[in-house]
Amino acid sequence: MDSWFNFTLHQKSSEADVLEELSSCNLQNICFLQDLESGETTLCATADDSLFSKNWKHITSYTKIENPDINWSQEWDTFSPYFQNGLARIPLSDFAPASKEELTLLPGPGFGDLSHPTTTLSLTLLAKYAAEKTLIDLGCGSGILSLAALKWNAHFVYSLDIDQDALNHTQKNALYNHFEDRIYISSALPSNLAPPPSLLVMNMTFGDQKEALKSLSFIPNLWIISGILKKQKETYFKWAEKKGFKVLEVLTQDQWIACVMLKKQI
């Protein structure tokens, strides 16, 4: 089981630099904290320390946290732009102007409180493609993409994550939004895919995407991808082309890109 760690960032290193450096360490439950007096930034997350590098470029030090007691309401109140009075209330018109729906999330350990631009990018693209689709949300975190898709009339969602805490968080949010009958929440796809998925959504780093895809018994031809750094764009697109995909649409925000990809017909 992965353990909790605090990573201290080099002063000149960005959050994106650190996430890329740790992309192979099964990073989950990510939370960045900044000391306003010293300006020092730390990353709190679970990680697999057996995969740690001996030489860090963007991390000055790290410490293992024993039995962490994290106040998730406080964390979401600090970082989520939509959090108030104990809940994140997200007007989906912010991502699809014609939408009148609102999504409500309980605070918890799953990634996706909308404090990070990759989630915003994912929702903006998902709003255009979710209707009538059955989709796989690979690395579902808080369940934000799964539940937004259902709000936008997706038919059914398979919400997958390797972190049991994230799955529990998604389950609570699905129940709160009354979508328990249209969502399958697990660490893997069921043996009987009925209905079969037609859209794959992944909001994770390039390295994590490649590893996560190995766990799927079925891969749809249409993908919505986020979590790719701008400087990885050409490398990522070459990798996607080798897998038979063409890029239909690209969005950018800060240091990140997201895209829609479709597998070419042979």
C-alpha positions as a Markdown table, in Angstrom:
| # | Residue | x | y | z |
|---|---|---|---|---|
| 1 | Met | 0.0 | 0.0 | 0.0 |
| 2 | Asp | 1.3 | 3.5 | -0.8 |
| 3 | Ser | 2.3 | 5.8 | 2.0 |
| 4 | Trp | 1.8 | 9.5 | 2.6 |
| 5 | Phe | 4.7 | 11.9 | 2.0 |
| 6 | Asn | 5.5 | 15.6 | 2.1 |
| 7 | Phe | 7.8 | 16.8 | -0.7 |
| 8 | Thr | 9.5 | 20.2 | -0.4 |
| 9 | Leu | 9.9 | 21.9 | -3.8 |
| 10 | His | 13.0 | 23.8 | -5.0 |
| 11 | Gln | 12.1 | 27.6 | -5.0 |
| 12 | Lys | 12.5 | 27.8 | -8.8 |
| 13 | Ser | 10.6 | 24.6 | -9.6 |
| 14 | Ser | 6.9 | 24.7 | -10.6 |
| 15 | Glu | 4.1 | 22.3 | -9.6 |
| 16 | Ala | 4.2 | 20.9 | -13.1 |
| 17 | Asp | 7.9 | 20.2 | -12.8 |
| 18 | Val | 7.4 | 18.2 | -9.6 |
| 19 | Leu | 4.4 | 16.3 | -10.9 |
| 20 | Glu | 6.4 | 15.3 | -14.0 |
| 21 | Glu | 9.3 | 14.2 | -11.8 |
| 22 | Leu | 7.0 | 12.1 | -9.7 |
| 23 | Ser | 4.9 | 10.8 | -12.5 |
| 24 | Ser | 6.3 | 7.2 | -12.2 |
| 25 | Cys | 5.7 | 7.0 | -8.5 |
| 26 | Asn | 2.0 | 6.3 | -8.4 |
| 27 | Leu | 1.2 | 9.7 | -7.0 |
| 28 | Gln | -2.4 | 10.1 | -5.6 |
| 29 | Asn | -4.4 | 12.4 | -3.4 |
| 30 | Ile | -2.3 | 15.4 | -4.5 |
| 31 | Cys | -2.4 | 18.6 | -2.5 |
| 32 | Phe | 0.0 | 21.6 | -2.8 |
| 33 | Leu | 0.6 | 23.9 | 0.2 |
| 34 | Gln | 2.5 | 27.2 | 0.4 |
| 35 | Asp | 3.9 | 28.9 | 3.4 |
| 36 | Leu | 2.9 | 32.6 | 2.9 |
| 37 | Glu | 5.8 | 33.8 | 5.2 |
| 38 | Ser | 8.7 | 31.8 | 3.7 |
| 39 | Gly | 7.2 | 31.2 | 0.3 |
| 40 | Glu | 8.1 | 27.5 | 0.6 |
| 41 | Thr | 5.9 | 25.1 | -1.4 |
| 42 | Thr | 5.3 | 21.5 | -0.3 |
| 43 | Leu | 3.4 | 18.7 | -2.0 |
| 44 | Cys | 1.4 | 16.3 | 0.2 |
| 45 | Ala | 0.4 | 13.0 | -1.6 |
| 46 | Thr | 0.5 | 9.3 | -1.4 |
| 47 | Ala | 3.3 | 7.6 | -3.4 |
| 48 | Asp | 5.1 | 4.4 | -3.9 |
| 49 | Asp | 8.6 | 5.0 | -2.3 |
| 50 | Ser | 10.1 | 2.0 | -4.0 |
| 51 | Leu | 9.9 | 4.0 | -7.2 |
| 52 | Phe | 11.6 | 7.1 | -5.9 |
| 53 | Ser | 14.7 | 8.5 | -7.7 |
| 54 | Lys | 18.0 | 8.8 | -5.8 |
| 55 | Asn | 18.6 | 12.2 | -7.4 |
| 56 | Trp | 15.8 | 14.8 | -7.4 |
| 57 | Lys | 15.9 | 17.8 | -9.7 |
| 58 | His | 12.9 | 19.7 | -8.3 |
| 59 | Ile | 12.6 | 18.3 | -4.8 |
| 60 | Thr | 14.9 | 19.4 | -2.0 |
| 61 | Ser | 13.7 | 16.9 | 0.6 |
| 62 | Tyr | 10.8 | 14.6 | 1.5 |
| 63 | Thr | 9.4 | 13.1 | 4.7 |
| 64 | Lys | 7.1 | 10.2 | 5.3 |
| 65 | Ile | 3.9 | 11.0 | 7.1 |
| 66 | Glu | 2.7 | 8.5 | 9.7 |
| 67 | Asn | -1.0 | 8.2 | 10.1 |
| 68 | Pro | -1.9 | 11.5 | 8.4 |
| 69 | Asp | -5.0 | 13.2 | 9.7 |
| 70 | Ile | -6.2 | 15.5 | 6.9 |
| 71 | Asn | -9.2 | 17.8 | 7.2 |
| 72 | Trp | -10.6 | 17.4 | 3.7 |
| 73 | Ser | -13.2 | 20.1 | 4.3 |
| 74 | Gln | -10.4 | 22.5 | 5.2 |
| 75 | Glu | -8.3 | 21.5 | 2.2 |
| 76 | Trp | -11.2 | 22.0 | -0.2 |
| 77 | Asp | -12.2 | 25.2 | 1.4 |
| 78 | Thr | -8.6 | 26.4 | 0.9 |
| 79 | Phe | -8.1 | 25.3 | -2.7 |
| 80 | Ser | -11.4 | 24.7 | -4.5 |
| 81 | Pro | -12.9 | 27.8 | -6.1 |
| 82 | Tyr | -16.4 | 26.4 | -5.8 |
| 83 | Phe | -16.4 | 25.3 | -2.2 |
| 84 | Gln | -18.6 | 27.0 | 0.4 |
| 85 | Asn | -20.6 | 25.9 | 3.4 |
| 86 | Gly | -19.1 | 22.4 | 3.4 |
| 87 | Leu | -19.8 | 21.6 | -0.3 |
| 88 | Ala | -18.4 | 22.3 | -3.8 |
| 89 | Arg | -21.4 | 23.6 | -5.8 |
| 90 | Ile | -20.3 | 23.7 | -9.5 |
| 91 | Pro | -22.5 | 25.4 | -12.1 |
| 92 | Leu | -21.8 | 23.4 | -15.2 |
| 93 | Ser | -22.7 | 26.4 | -17.3 |
| 94 | Asp | -19.1 | 27.4 | -16.6 |
| 95 | Phe | -18.0 | 24.7 | -19.0 |
| 96 | Ala | -21.1 | 24.4 | -21.2 |
| 97 | Pro | -22.9 | 27.7 | -21.5 |
| 98 | Ala | -26.2 | 26.2 | -22.4 |
| 99 | Ser | -26.2 | 23.8 | -19.4 |
| 100 | Lys | -28.5 | 24.6 | -16.5 |
| 101 | Glu | -27.2 | 21.8 | -14.3 |
| 102 | Glu | -25.3 | 22.1 | -11.1 |
| 103 | Leu | -23.0 | 19.4 | -9.7 |
| 104 | Thr | -22.4 | 19.1 | -6.0 |
| 105 | Leu | -19.4 | 17.4 | -4.5 |
| 106 | Leu | -18.5 | 16.4 | -1.0 |
| 107 | Pro | -14.9 | 17.1 | 0.1 |
| 108 | Gly | -12.6 | 14.2 | 0.2 |
| 109 | Pro | -9.3 | 12.6 | -0.9 |
| 110 | Gly | -10.2 | 12.2 | -4.6 |
| 111 | Phe | -8.4 | 14.5 | -7.1 |
| 112 | Gly | -10.8 | 16.9 | -8.8 |
| 113 | Asp | -11.8 | 19.8 | -6.7 |
| 114 | Leu | -11.3 | 22.2 | -9.7 |
| 115 | Ser | -8.3 | 23.8 | -8.2 |
| 116 | His | -6.1 | 22.4 | -11.0 |
| 117 | Pro | -6.4 | 23.5 | -14.7 |
| 118 | Thr | -6.4 | 20.0 | -16.0 |
| 119 | Thr | -9.8 | 19.3 | -14.5 |
| 120 | Thr | -11.2 | 22.5 | -16.1 |
| 121 | Leu | -9.8 | 21.5 | -19.5 |
| 122 | Ser | -11.4 | 18.0 | -19.1 |
| 123 | Leu | -14.8 | 19.4 | -18.3 |
| 124 | Thr | -14.7 | 21.9 | -21.2 |
| 125 | Leu | -14.1 | 19.1 | -23.7 |
| 126 | Leu | -16.4 | 16.5 | -22.0 |
| 127 | Ala | -19.3 | 18.9 | -22.2 |
| 128 | Lys | -19.2 | 18.5 | -26.0 |
| 129 | Tyr | -19.1 | 14.7 | -26.2 |
| 130 | Ala | -20.8 | 13.3 | -23.1 |
| 131 | Ala | -24.4 | 13.1 | -24.3 |
| 132 | Glu | -25.7 | 9.6 | -25.0 |
| 133 | Lys | -22.2 | 8.1 | -24.4 |
| 134 | Thr | -21.2 | 5.2 | -22.2 |
| 135 | Leu | -17.7 | 6.1 | -20.9 |
| 136 | Ile | -14.8 | 5.0 | -18.9 |
| 137 | Asp | -13.4 | 7.6 | -16.4 |
| 138 | Leu | -10.0 | 6.1 | -15.8 |
| 139 | Gly | -8.6 | 7.6 | -12.6 |
| 140 | Cys | -11.9 | 8.9 | -11.4 |
| 141 | Gly | -10.7 | 10.6 | -8.2 |
| 142 | Ser | -13.6 | 12.6 | -6.7 |
| 143 | Gly | -15.9 | 11.4 | -9.5 |
| 144 | Ile | -16.2 | 14.9 | -10.9 |
| 145 | Leu | -15.8 | 13.9 | -14.6 |
| 146 | Ser | -18.1 | 10.9 | -14.2 |
| 147 | Leu | -20.9 | 12.8 | -12.5 |
| 148 | Ala | -20.6 | 15.8 | -14.8 |
| 149 | Ala | -20.9 | 13.5 | -17.8 |
| 150 | Leu | -24.1 | 12.0 | -16.3 |
| 151 | Lys | -25.4 | 15.5 | -15.7 |
| 152 | Trp | -24.8 | 16.1 | -19.4 |
| 153 | Asn | -26.9 | 13.0 | -20.3 |
| 154 | Ala | -24.2 | 10.4 | -20.6 |
| 155 | His | -25.9 | 6.9 | -20.7 |
| 156 | Phe | -23.6 | 5.1 | -18.2 |
| 157 | Val | -20.1 | 5.6 | -16.6 |
| 158 | Tyr | -17.5 | 3.1 | -15.6 |
| 159 | Ser | -15.5 | 5.0 | -12.9 |
| 160 | Leu | -12.2 | 3.3 | -12.2 |
| 161 | Asp | -9.3 | 4.1 | -9.8 |
| 162 | Ile | -6.5 | 2.2 | -8.1 |
| 163 | Asp | -7.0 | 4.2 | -4.9 |
| 164 | Gln | -9.7 | 2.8 | -2.7 |
| 165 | Asp | -10.1 | 6.1 | -0.9 |
| 166 | Ala | -10.8 | 7.8 | -4.2 |
| 167 | Leu | -13.4 | 5.1 | -5.1 |
| 168 | Asn | -15.1 | 5.7 | -1.8 |
| 169 | His | -15.1 | 9.4 | -2.5 |
| 170 | Thr | -16.7 | 8.8 | -5.9 |
| 171 | Gln | -19.3 | 6.5 | -4.4 |
| 172 | Lys | -20.3 | 9.2 | -1.8 |
| 173 | Asn | -20.6 | 11.8 | -4.5 |
| 174 | Ala | -22.6 | 9.5 | -6.8 |
| 175 | Leu | -25.1 | 8.8 | -4.0 |
| 176 | Tyr | -25.3 | 12.5 | -3.1 |
| 177 | Asn | -26.1 | 13.4 | -6.7 |
| 178 | His | -28.5 | 10.4 | -7.1 |
| 179 | Phe | -26.6 | 8.7 | -9.9 |
| 180 | Glu | -25.9 | 5.3 | -8.2 |
| 181 | Asp | -28.0 | 3.5 | -10.9 |
| 182 | Arg | -26.0 | 4.8 | -13.8 |
| 183 | Ile | -22.4 | 4.3 | -12.6 |
| 184 | Tyr | -20.1 | 1.4 | -11.9 |
| 185 | Ile | -17.3 | 2.2 | -9.4 |
| 186 | Ser | -14.4 | -0.2 | -9.1 |
| 187 | Ser | -10.6 | -0.7 | -9.6 |
| 188 | Ala | -11.3 | -2.6 | -12.9 |
| 189 | Leu | -13.9 | -3.1 | -15.6 |
| 190 | Pro | -16.4 | -5.8 | -15.1 |
| 191 | Ser | -16.2 | -9.0 | -17.2 |
| 192 | Asn | -19.5 | -8.3 | -18.9 |
| 193 | Leu | -19.4 | -4.8 | -20.5 |
| 194 | Ala | -23.1 | -4.1 | -21.0 |
| 195 | Pro | -23.4 | -1.4 | -22.2 |
| 196 | Pro | -20.0 | -1.3 | -24.0 |
| 197 | Pro | -18.1 | 2.0 | -23.5 |
| 198 | Ser | -17.6 | 4.4 | -26.5 |
| 199 | Leu | -15.6 | 7.2 | -24.8 |
| 200 | Leu | -12.5 | 7.1 | -22.6 |
| 201 | Val | -11.7 | 10.0 | -20.3 |
| 202 | Met | -8.2 | 10.3 | -18.6 |
| 203 | Asn | -7.0 | 13.2 | -16.5 |
| 204 | Met | -3.5 | 12.1 | -15.5 |
| 205 | Thr | 0.1 | 12.6 | -16.4 |
| 206 | Phe | 1.6 | 11.0 | -19.6 |
| 207 | Gly | 3.5 | 8.3 | -17.6 |
| 208 | Asp | 0.4 | 7.4 | -15.5 |
| 209 | Gln | -1.7 | 7.2 | -18.6 |
| 210 | Lys | 0.5 | 4.6 | -20.2 |
| 211 | Glu | 0.5 | 2.5 | -17.1 |
| 212 | Ala | -3.2 | 2.9 | -16.5 |
| 213 | Leu | -4.2 | 1.8 | -20.0 |
| 214 | Lys | -2.5 | -1.6 | -19.4 |
| 215 | Ser | -5.3 | -2.3 | -16.8 |
| 216 | Leu | -8.2 | -2.0 | -19.3 |
| 217 | Ser | -9.7 | -5.0 | -20.9 |
| 218 | Phe | -11.5 | -2.8 | -23.4 |
| 219 | Ile | -10.4 | 0.5 | -24.9 |
| 220 | Pro | -12.8 | 2.8 | -26.7 |
| 221 | Asn | -11.9 | 4.5 | -30.0 |
| 222 | Leu | -12.7 | 8.1 | -28.7 |
| 223 | Trp | -10.6 | 9.6 | -26.0 |
| 224 | Ile | -10.6 | 12.8 | -24.0 |
| 225 | Ile | -7.2 | 13.4 | -22.5 |
| 226 | Ser | -5.9 | 15.9 | -20.0 |
| 227 | Gly | -2.8 | 16.2 | -17.8 |
| 228 | Ile | -0.2 | 16.5 | -20.5 |
| 229 | Leu | 2.4 | 19.3 | -20.1 |
| 230 | Lys | 2.8 | 21.7 | -23.1 |
| 231 | Lys | 6.5 | 20.7 | -23.4 |
| 232 | Gln | 5.4 | 17.1 | -23.9 |
| 233 | Lys | 2.9 | 17.9 | -26.6 |
| 234 | Glu | 4.8 | 16.7 | -29.6 |
| 235 | Thr | 6.1 | 13.6 | -27.9 |
| 236 | Tyr | 2.6 | 12.7 | -26.7 |
| 237 | Phe | 1.0 | 13.3 | -30.2 |
| 238 | Lys | 3.7 | 11.0 | -31.8 |
| 239 | Trp | 2.9 | 8.3 | -29.2 |
| 240 | Ala | -0.9 | 8.7 | -29.9 |
| 241 | Glu | -0.3 | 8.5 | -33.7 |
| 242 | Lys | 1.7 | 5.3 | -33.3 |
| 243 | Lys | -1.4 | 3.9 | -31.5 |
| 244 | Gly | -3.5 | 4.8 | -34.5 |
| 245 | Phe | -5.2 | 8.0 | -33.2 |
| 246 | Lys | -5.7 | 11.4 | -34.8 |
| 247 | Val | -6.2 | 14.6 | -32.8 |
| 248 | Leu | -9.5 | 16.3 | -33.3 |
| 249 | Glu | -9.3 | 19.2 | -30.8 |
| 250 | Val | -6.7 | 20.7 | -28.5 |
| 251 | Leu | -7.2 | 23.1 | -25.5 |
| 252 | Thr | -4.4 | 24.7 | -23.4 |
| 253 | Gln | -4.3 | 26.4 | -20.0 |
| 254 | Asp | -1.2 | 27.5 | -18.2 |
| 255 | Gln | 1.4 | 24.7 | -18.7 |
| 256 | Trp | -1.2 | 22.1 | -19.6 |
| 257 | Ile | -2.9 | 20.7 | -22.7 |
| 258 | Ala | -6.0 | 18.6 | -23.2 |
| 259 | Cys | -7.2 | 17.0 | -26.4 |
| 260 | Val | -9.9 | 14.9 | -28.1 |
| 261 | Met | -8.5 | 11.9 | -30.1 |
| 262 | Leu | -10.2 | 9.4 | -32.4 |
| 263 | Lys | -8.8 | 6.1 | -33.6 |
| 264 | Lys | -8.3 | 6.0 | -37.3 |
| 265 | Gln | -10.4 | 3.6 | -39.3 |
| 266 | Ile | -8.4 | 1.0 | -41.2 |
